[in-house]
Amino acid sequence: MAGVDAAMVQEAIQGQLIKVVEQCVDAELEHLETLEKMDSDDIERLREKRLADMKRHSKQLQEWKALGHGEYSELTEEKEFFEAGKVSKGIVCHFYKDGSPRCKIVDHHMRRLAPRHPEARFCKLNVERAPFLTERLRIRVIPTIALVAGSKTKDYIVGFTDLGNRDDFTTGVLEWRIAQSGAIKYSGDLSHPPDPDDEVDWEEVGSTKKATTAEKYRSIRSGFDDGEDDGLSD
């Protein structure tokens, strides 16, 4: 059985590598065709433009990192949410409650998404520490993810209804749903959710066994009983 799982992982890796290689080859061919039509001055201007773009992107990443982007962090009090909104145009904030099994599931996916999307601030806030903000945003169900785009709260993911109404949704599905708000950049098709079978878990690559979606789900919940989305009051 382990051999079959290893073969599936290897096949998935090879499929991804083939796609990457094909994209690189196509880009290089297009680049060469362009160069043939350019003179030395055009090529030098193109090189300078690319260098400038790289420097600009590197500077932007450093600025985002200084604002807490690129990692999933906890806000200790509600005023930090307002402060973050003044400097970060995109915010993905998980409003949670201690002891909620579904909040633990959201934490798992948010930790994985934060490094993929340094353009947004990924954070969490305990509703018991933020009664004013919770009331102002009309949060009634836990977990709720508030999505800020352009420094304005544009959307909410309430419970798991928008995520297939199931606890074992993939990180890709949550990424797709967040992207619909404009809080993060997305290279896929926003009109259709991603196919869970197409999602490669690179954290599992190289291991002797690739965990199934159900197995990952059980490990995340780890001992919690099944239940509906939690309300703010017990």
Backbone bond lengths (Angstrom), bond angles and torsions (degrees), N, CA, C in turn:
res aa  C-N    CA-C-N  psi(-1)  N-CA   C-N-CA  omega(-1)  CA-C   N-CA-C  phi
1 M - - - 1.466 - - 1.527 110.79 -
2 A 1.354 115.11 -39.69 1.458 119.45 179.22 1.505 110.41 -63.35
3 G 1.357 116.59 -35.46 1.452 120.51 178.83 1.510 111.74 -64.91
4 V 1.337 116.50 -38.43 1.459 121.15 178.61 1.512 110.61 -64.88
5 D 1.364 116.03 -44.63 1.466 120.52 179.32 1.523 110.81 -62.26
6 A 1.334 116.87 -42.58 1.458 121.01 179.75 1.518 110.61 -62.95
7 A 1.334 116.03 -39.17 1.459 120.24 179.22 1.521 111.08 -65.54
8 M 1.349 117.00 -38.56 1.459 121.38 178.76 1.521 110.76 -64.66
9 V 1.340 116.36 -41.58 1.456 120.82 178.82 1.523 109.88 -63.10
10 Q 1.360 115.63 -45.48 1.449 120.39 -179.15 1.527 111.21 -62.08
11 E 1.337 115.58 -40.41 1.464 120.48 178.91 1.522 110.89 -63.97
12 A 1.342 116.39 -41.17 1.463 120.73 178.77 1.525 111.05 -64.30
13 I 1.334 116.26 -41.86 1.465 121.12 179.26 1.521 110.41 -62.71
14 Q 1.351 115.61 -46.52 1.459 119.93 -179.39 1.527 111.10 -61.41
15 G 1.348 115.87 -39.07 1.458 119.73 178.59 1.512 111.65 -62.42
16 Q 1.337 116.26 -42.91 1.462 120.56 179.05 1.521 111.13 -66.59
17 L 1.342 116.56 -41.53 1.460 120.68 -179.77 1.527 111.17 -63.79
18 I 1.331 116.49 -39.80 1.460 120.74 178.97 1.525 110.19 -61.16
19 K 1.353 116.28 -43.56 1.459 120.18 178.85 1.521 111.07 -61.74
20 V 1.347 116.20 -43.17 1.461 120.58 -179.00 1.526 110.58 -64.24
21 V 1.341 115.31 -44.74 1.471 119.67 179.97 1.521 110.56 -61.96
22 E 1.334 117.08 -44.09 1.462 120.83 179.73 1.521 111.00 -60.97
23 Q 1.339 116.88 -42.04 1.455 120.68 179.11 1.531 111.19 -64.49
24 C 1.346 116.43 -40.13 1.461 120.55 -179.89 1.525 110.88 -66.90
25 V 1.337 116.20 -41.61 1.468 120.71 179.51 1.531 110.12 -63.31
26 D 1.332 116.55 -45.74 1.464 120.51 179.69 1.528 110.99 -60.98
27 A 1.347 115.61 -42.77 1.465 119.95 -179.61 1.525 111.07 -64.80
28 E 1.344 116.21 -40.15 1.456 120.43 -179.03 1.526 111.53 -68.22
29 L 1.340 116.61 -40.18 1.463 120.30 177.62 1.531 110.88 -62.46
30 E 1.313 115.60 -43.20 1.463 120.12 178.32 1.526 110.65 -63.46
31 H 1.341 114.11 -38.93 1.466 119.51 179.34 1.529 110.90 -64.16
32 L 1.342 116.93 -43.33 1.457 121.48 -179.50 1.526 111.46 -65.05
33 E 1.333 115.66 -40.28 1.459 119.88 178.19 1.523 110.88 -61.78
34 T 1.329 115.13 -38.28 1.466 120.06 178.77 1.524 111.25 -67.39
35 L 1.350 115.68 -42.82 1.456 120.23 -178.57 1.529 112.36 -62.16
36 E 1.348 116.38 -34.67 1.456 120.52 -179.34 1.526 111.77 -62.49
37 K 1.324 115.91 -25.87 1.461 120.55 -178.44 1.522 112.57 -93.75
38 M 1.339 116.89 -0.18 1.459 120.91 -175.50 1.520 111.41 -110.06
39 D 1.329 115.49 150.67 1.459 119.31 174.18 1.519 109.16 -93.24
40 S 1.318 117.40 -179.57 1.468 121.75 -175.41 1.530 112.16 -62.14
41 D 1.336 116.17 -35.73 1.464 118.90 179.74 1.533 110.97 -67.82
42 D 1.327 116.30 -39.59 1.462 120.55 178.47 1.525 110.46 -63.47
43 I 1.325 116.45 -42.68 1.459 121.56 -179.89 1.518 110.92 -63.22
44 E 1.335 116.80 -40.75 1.458 120.65 179.48 1.526 110.92 -66.07
45 R 1.327 116.84 -40.37 1.458 120.11 177.22 1.522 111.08 -64.46
46 L 1.328 116.61 -38.39 1.461 120.86 178.14 1.519 110.34 -65.07
47 R 1.328 116.83 -41.74 1.464 120.62 179.01 1.526 111.02 -63.03
48 E 1.331 115.88 -43.44 1.461 119.74 179.71 1.525 111.56 -64.87
49 K 1.322 115.16 -37.41 1.461 119.01 178.75 1.526 110.84 -65.08
50 R 1.318 116.42 -41.88 1.466 119.83 179.48 1.522 111.37 -65.09
51 L 1.324 116.70 -41.08 1.461 120.41 177.60 1.526 110.89 -62.13
52 A 1.327 115.88 -42.04 1.461 120.47 179.27 1.522 110.77 -64.33
53 D 1.336 115.94 -39.86 1.467 119.84 178.85 1.526 110.78 -64.66
54 M 1.335 116.45 -40.73 1.468 120.84 179.30 1.522 110.87 -64.29
55 K 1.335 116.84 -42.64 1.465 120.61 179.12 1.525 110.65 -64.97
56 R 1.332 115.89 -40.69 1.461 120.84 179.89 1.537 110.40 -64.02
57 H 1.336 115.68 -42.59 1.463 120.14 179.95 1.525 110.69 -66.05
58 S 1.336 117.20 -41.64 1.464 121.22 179.01 1.530 111.01 -63.10
59 K 1.326 116.04 -41.44 1.466 120.32 178.71 1.521 110.69 -64.87
60 Q 1.342 116.51 -39.91 1.458 120.78 179.38 1.519 111.10 -63.50
61 L 1.333 116.76 -41.38 1.464 120.72 178.98 1.523 111.14 -62.59
62 Q 1.325 117.13 -40.86 1.456 121.02 178.78 1.523 111.10 -64.66
63 E 1.328 116.33 -39.64 1.462 119.90 178.89 1.521 110.64 -66.14
64 W 1.333 116.69 -42.39 1.455 120.28 177.80 1.526 111.09 -61.72
65 K 1.324 115.86 -43.80 1.467 120.60 -179.52 1.526 110.78 -60.12
66 A 1.324 116.38 -39.55 1.466 120.89 179.64 1.529 111.61 -64.72
67 L 1.338 116.79 -24.77 1.466 121.54 179.77 1.529 112.46 -90.55
68 G 1.337 116.09 3.03 1.465 119.50 178.72 1.510 113.65 93.67
69 H 1.326 117.46 7.60 1.458 120.51 177.67 1.531 109.84 -75.20
70 G 1.341 115.39 159.27 1.456 120.18 177.52 1.509 114.41 91.39
71 E 1.335 116.72 -4.61 1.463 120.80 176.99 1.528 109.30 -144.07
72 Y 1.313 115.00 160.03 1.465 121.87 -179.69 1.524 107.82 -98.87
73 S 1.325 116.38 110.89 1.460 120.67 -173.87 1.521 111.41 -122.74
74 E 1.316 115.63 165.54 1.468 120.82 -179.95 1.517 110.79 -105.86
75 L 1.323 116.24 135.68 1.456 122.34 173.63 1.527 107.20 -88.88
76 T 1.303 117.11 130.15 1.462 120.29 -175.59 1.521 113.32 -82.11
77 E 1.341 116.69 -23.28 1.456 120.54 178.77 1.524 109.94 -151.83
78 E 1.334 115.36 161.16 1.457 119.64 -170.77 1.529 114.30 -66.30
79 K 1.318 118.08 -26.36 1.464 118.84 -179.71 1.528 111.09 -64.93
80 E 1.337 116.97 -24.04 1.464 119.94 177.72 1.525 110.96 -66.72
81 F 1.333 117.24 -29.07 1.458 121.02 177.59 1.525 109.75 -65.00
82 F 1.331 116.34 -44.38 1.465 120.73 179.27 1.525 110.97 -66.96
83 E 1.332 116.26 -37.85 1.457 120.36 178.81 1.520 110.82 -65.92
84 A 1.333 116.23 -40.21 1.468 120.60 178.61 1.527 110.14 -64.27
85 G 1.330 116.73 -37.24 1.453 121.19 -179.73 1.521 113.51 -65.25
86 K 1.326 116.87 -21.56 1.466 120.71 179.61 1.524 112.41 -78.04
87 V 1.340 116.43 -24.10 1.469 119.66 -174.91 1.527 114.24 -117.46
88 S 1.326 117.13 -18.56 1.464 120.99 -178.78 1.528 109.49 -113.98
89 K 1.325 116.82 120.48 1.461 120.52 -179.31 1.528 111.39 -72.36
90 G 1.329 116.37 -31.48 1.457 120.32 178.71 1.517 111.28 -116.04
91 I 1.334 116.76 125.94 1.470 121.42 179.31 1.524 108.76 -135.26
92 V 1.324 116.00 134.65 1.457 122.36 174.87 1.530 105.59 -120.40
93 C 1.335 116.18 102.04 1.469 120.58 -172.77 1.525 111.43 -113.85
94 H 1.310 115.13 121.67 1.465 122.61 179.31 1.529 109.63 -91.42
95 F 1.316 116.55 115.02 1.464 121.38 175.20 1.518 107.76 -91.02
96 Y 1.323 114.91 117.74 1.462 119.63 -171.30 1.523 111.96 -128.86
97 K 1.329 113.98 173.39 1.460 121.44 176.04 1.516 107.81 -137.52
98 D 1.324 116.81 137.69 1.466 120.83 179.13 1.532 110.41 -57.59
99 G 1.317 115.91 139.27 1.454 120.83 176.20 1.517 114.50 87.81
100 S 1.324 118.24 -1.81 1.459 120.64 -179.36 1.530 109.43 -85.93
101 P 1.325 118.49 120.54 1.467 120.89 -179.53 1.520 112.48 -64.39
102 R 1.317 117.30 -36.07 1.463 118.83 -178.75 1.532 111.74 -73.38
103 C 1.296 117.55 -25.93 1.464 119.72 174.80 1.526 110.03 -67.18
104 K 1.321 115.93 -33.44 1.452 120.26 178.11 1.531 110.33 -66.45
105 I 1.317 117.30 -36.33 1.461 121.90 177.39 1.529 109.75 -64.70
106 V 1.341 116.58 -44.60 1.465 120.83 178.79 1.527 110.32 -61.22
107 D 1.328 116.93 -41.80 1.465 120.78 178.61 1.528 110.81 -55.34
108 H 1.311 116.13 -43.69 1.473 121.98 -178.63 1.524 110.84 -57.20
109 H 1.312 116.98 -47.85 1.464 120.72 -177.08 1.532 112.15 -74.64
110 M 1.324 116.91 -35.56 1.466 120.32 -179.65 1.529 110.57 -65.39
111 R 1.332 117.25 -37.61 1.472 120.35 178.05 1.520 111.19 -62.24
112 R 1.310 116.34 -33.07 1.458 120.18 -178.96 1.528 111.66 -79.68
113 L 1.321 117.74 -32.07 1.458 121.08 -176.50 1.529 113.06 -79.99
114 A 1.326 117.10 -32.61 1.470 119.94 -175.49 1.529 113.51 -54.22
115 P 1.337 119.77 -47.87 1.473 119.20 179.68 1.530 112.82 -68.00
116 R 1.319 117.81 -24.39 1.461 121.33 -179.54 1.535 111.86 -75.84
117 H 1.337 115.71 -23.28 1.465 119.62 -175.08 1.531 110.76 -130.41
118 P 1.333 116.20 73.97 1.469 119.56 179.31 1.523 113.05 -67.26
119 E 1.341 117.07 -9.14 1.462 119.49 179.71 1.524 112.42 -74.08
120 A 1.350 117.58 -10.52 1.469 121.36 -178.96 1.525 110.89 -127.44
121 R 1.298 116.24 155.90 1.467 122.54 177.06 1.524 108.37 -93.33
122 F 1.313 117.25 117.23 1.459 122.61 177.22 1.528 108.41 -100.26
123 C 1.327 116.02 121.51 1.459 119.49 -176.25 1.524 110.85 -148.86
124 K 1.325 115.85 174.17 1.461 122.12 178.10 1.514 108.88 -139.02
125 L 1.339 115.04 153.90 1.457 120.28 -178.82 1.516 109.38 -145.32
126 N 1.317 116.16 127.13 1.460 122.35 178.72 1.529 109.04 -72.26
127 V 1.327 117.07 123.66 1.468 120.28 -176.37 1.528 111.74 -62.50
128 E 1.325 117.25 -26.33 1.460 119.66 -179.90 1.524 111.88 -70.78
129 R 1.332 116.69 -18.42 1.456 121.18 177.48 1.525 111.68 -96.48
130 A 1.312 115.97 -3.86 1.469 119.61 -175.77 1.525 111.70 -135.94
131 P 1.338 118.64 59.90 1.466 120.53 -178.44 1.527 113.53 -63.64
132 F 1.344 117.10 -38.61 1.466 120.24 -179.54 1.525 111.08 -65.78
133 L 1.325 116.46 -48.13 1.463 121.38 -178.87 1.522 111.02 -66.21
134 T 1.323 115.95 -39.84 1.463 120.25 178.83 1.525 111.02 -60.78
135 E 1.313 116.15 -40.84 1.458 120.84 179.18 1.535 110.60 -71.70
136 R 1.312 116.14 -41.42 1.464 120.83 -178.64 1.535 111.44 -63.09
137 L 1.327 116.85 -38.99 1.461 121.21 -179.87 1.530 112.22 -87.83
138 R 1.342 115.43 0.51 1.463 121.57 177.77 1.528 112.81 56.90
139 I 1.308 115.03 44.67 1.462 120.65 179.07 1.520 108.65 -83.11
140 R 1.311 116.51 118.99 1.461 122.27 -176.87 1.530 112.73 -119.19
141 V 1.314 116.07 -17.74 1.465 120.95 -177.11 1.522 109.61 -123.50
142 I 1.314 116.06 138.38 1.456 122.35 177.35 1.531 108.55 -117.02
143 P 1.339 117.95 129.32 1.464 127.73 5.03 1.525 112.90 -83.38
144 T 1.328 115.50 149.05 1.451 123.04 169.97 1.521 107.87 -129.50
145 I 1.323 116.34 134.90 1.465 121.08 178.25 1.526 108.02 -111.19
146 A 1.324 116.20 117.44 1.459 121.44 177.26 1.524 108.85 -87.75
147 L 1.335 116.20 132.95 1.458 121.42 -175.88 1.523 110.01 -115.46
148 V 1.317 115.42 116.88 1.456 121.97 -178.26 1.526 108.83 -107.54
149 A 1.318 117.27 126.17 1.465 122.81 177.69 1.519 108.63 -133.19
150 G 1.320 116.46 131.88 1.460 119.18 -177.45 1.509 112.04 63.81
151 S 1.331 116.22 32.75 1.470 123.72 179.49 1.524 113.38 66.07
152 K 1.339 117.52 16.91 1.460 121.82 177.39 1.524 110.08 -128.06
153 T 1.332 117.14 139.82 1.455 121.10 177.74 1.525 108.55 -72.35
154 K 1.330 116.14 110.08 1.463 121.62 -172.18 1.523 113.76 -100.71
155 D 1.353 117.27 -26.31 1.458 118.19 -168.82 1.528 110.10 -160.84
156 Y 1.333 115.08 165.92 1.459 121.64 177.21 1.525 109.64 -138.88
157 I 1.315 115.45 142.27 1.465 121.15 169.93 1.522 105.30 -105.89
158 V 1.314 116.03 106.91 1.468 121.54 -174.55 1.524 109.38 -100.87
159 G 1.343 115.83 116.91 1.456 118.98 -177.24 1.521 110.11 61.63
160 F 1.337 116.25 -148.82 1.455 120.90 -177.84 1.529 112.63 -114.04
161 T 1.325 117.15 12.66 1.462 120.61 -177.13 1.522 112.00 -57.37
162 D 1.339 117.13 -43.95 1.468 121.24 -178.53 1.520 112.69 -79.55
163 L 1.314 117.28 -1.36 1.465 121.40 -177.15 1.518 111.29 -110.62
164 G 1.322 115.13 27.42 1.452 120.08 -179.90 1.514 113.06 93.71
165 N 1.349 116.16 2.94 1.462 122.23 -179.59 1.523 111.20 54.20
166 R 1.332 115.89 42.34 1.467 121.27 -179.17 1.529 108.40 -146.39
167 D 1.317 115.38 149.88 1.462 120.16 -177.12 1.525 112.98 -77.85
168 D 1.328 117.43 -21.24 1.460 120.14 -175.98 1.529 112.31 -98.55
169 F 1.330 117.07 34.33 1.454 120.59 175.28 1.532 109.41 -64.73
170 T 1.329 116.46 157.49 1.456 120.33 -178.17 1.529 111.12 -91.96
171 T 1.322 114.80 163.88 1.461 120.15 175.99 1.521 110.74 -60.58
172 G 1.339 116.07 -35.78 1.458 120.83 179.91 1.516 112.88 -62.57
173 V 1.328 116.61 -37.22 1.463 120.71 179.12 1.531 110.25 -66.55
174 L 1.332 116.45 -42.93 1.466 119.59 177.94 1.530 110.01 -64.58
175 E 1.315 117.51 -41.10 1.463 121.63 178.13 1.522 110.48 -59.08
176 W 1.330 116.62 -45.15 1.464 122.13 179.03 1.520 111.32 -61.23
177 R 1.335 116.49 -43.21 1.465 120.42 -178.54 1.529 110.81 -67.71
178 I 1.327 117.61 -40.74 1.463 120.68 177.82 1.520 110.40 -62.83
179 A 1.328 116.23 -40.87 1.465 121.44 -176.90 1.527 112.41 -63.15
180 Q 1.330 117.49 -25.86 1.454 120.22 -179.89 1.523 112.08 -63.56
181 S 1.311 116.78 -21.28 1.467 121.09 179.64 1.518 111.88 -84.04
182 G 1.332 116.28 -17.07 1.459 120.02 -175.76 1.516 113.02 89.05
183 A 1.328 117.34 4.95 1.465 120.77 -178.20 1.522 111.78 -71.85
184 I 1.342 118.00 -26.78 1.459 122.57 178.72 1.531 109.09 -133.03
185 K 1.321 115.30 161.90 1.458 120.96 175.54 1.528 108.77 -83.11
186 Y 1.330 115.74 147.11 1.465 119.88 -176.22 1.519 109.23 -142.66
187 S 1.328 116.45 130.65 1.454 120.44 -176.76 1.524 112.56 -96.83
188 G 1.336 116.94 -6.88 1.451 120.04 -178.45 1.522 113.11 -89.48
189 D 1.327 115.46 -164.30 1.461 122.79 -178.96 1.529 109.03 -93.20
190 L 1.325 115.89 110.70 1.459 120.17 -177.37 1.532 112.85 -70.78
191 S 1.326 116.57 -17.57 1.462 119.23 -177.83 1.531 112.60 -79.06
192 H 1.331 116.84 -15.26 1.464 120.18 -179.38 1.526 109.95 -137.61
193 P 1.341 118.25 135.76 1.466 120.11 176.99 1.516 110.68 -67.11
194 P 1.325 118.32 152.06 1.463 120.79 -179.54 1.529 111.38 -68.71
195 D 1.321 115.60 152.84 1.458 121.80 177.47 1.528 108.39 -78.73
196 P 1.341 118.44 120.71 1.475 120.74 -179.04 1.523 112.82 -55.70
197 D 1.346 117.20 -30.57 1.458 120.13 -178.46 1.523 112.18 -71.14
198 D 1.349 117.13 -17.54 1.456 120.55 -179.53 1.521 112.26 -90.47
199 E 1.322 117.04 -6.89 1.461 120.24 -175.94 1.524 110.21 -83.92
200 V 1.327 116.10 119.85 1.456 121.73 178.72 1.521 108.57 -93.99
201 D 1.320 116.54 125.09 1.463 121.37 178.36 1.523 108.09 -89.04
202 W 1.338 116.71 95.66 1.456 120.61 -175.42 1.522 111.79 -68.79
203 E 1.328 118.09 -17.48 1.460 119.88 176.30 1.516 110.76 -68.92
204 E 1.343 115.59 -23.48 1.454 120.03 -178.78 1.527 111.97 -92.28
205 V 1.329 117.61 -15.87 1.453 120.57 -176.82 1.531 110.09 -62.81
206 G 1.291 115.11 135.28 1.461 119.79 -179.81 1.515 112.82 95.80
207 S 1.333 117.34 -14.80 1.453 119.98 177.52 1.523 109.15 -82.10
208 T 1.309 116.53 165.28 1.459 120.06 -178.39 1.512 111.79 -77.71
209 K 1.348 116.96 -15.62 1.456 119.72 -178.22 1.518 109.75 -143.06
210 K 1.302 117.14 130.35 1.468 122.08 176.83 1.518 108.24 -94.71
211 A 1.313 116.36 116.16 1.459 120.05 -177.15 1.517 110.82 -66.99
212 T 1.320 116.87 141.58 1.452 120.96 176.35 1.525 108.77 -76.62
213 T 1.332 116.81 164.65 1.469 121.21 178.62 1.513 110.45 -57.18
214 A 1.334 117.04 -42.16 1.466 120.80 -178.95 1.516 110.99 -64.62
215 E 1.328 117.16 -39.88 1.461 120.37 -179.50 1.521 111.19 -66.70
216 K 1.338 116.33 -40.23 1.459 119.50 177.79 1.522 110.77 -63.80
217 Y 1.329 114.98 -41.03 1.458 120.49 -179.65 1.522 110.85 -61.20
218 R 1.341 116.04 -43.74 1.462 119.51 -179.87 1.525 110.79 -65.08
219 S 1.335 116.90 -37.31 1.463 119.32 -179.23 1.522 111.29 -69.99
220 I 1.321 117.08 -32.51 1.473 120.71 178.70 1.519 110.17 -68.34
221 R 1.333 115.88 -46.50 1.467 119.03 -177.87 1.516 111.40 -72.20
222 S 1.329 116.95 -33.58 1.471 125.06 174.03 1.528 114.52 34.30
223 G 1.291 115.50 71.78 1.454 119.26 171.53 1.503 115.75 97.99
224 F 1.329 119.29 -8.82 1.451 120.84 178.68 1.518 110.45 -77.65
225 D 1.309 116.97 148.03 1.456 121.77 176.32 1.524 109.41 -81.56
226 D 1.329 117.16 152.37 1.464 121.23 177.01 1.504 109.36 -66.33
227 G 1.334 116.89 150.34 1.456 120.52 178.53 1.505 110.99 -169.81
228 E 1.305 116.71 170.84 1.453 121.21 178.87 1.521 108.99 -80.48
229 D 1.339 116.45 175.28 1.463 120.50 176.22 1.510 109.12 -59.03
230 D 1.318 116.46 140.39 1.466 121.15 -175.62 1.522 110.94 -80.62
231 G 1.329 115.85 140.29 1.450 120.30 171.92 1.509 108.59 -88.48
232 L 1.320 117.55 172.44 1.449 120.22 -178.46 1.524 112.50 -72.05
233 S 1.322 116.20 -27.03 1.469 118.75 179.09 1.518 109.30 -110.38
234 D 1.314 116.79 139.65 1.457 121.23 -179.38 1.524 111.42 -76.62
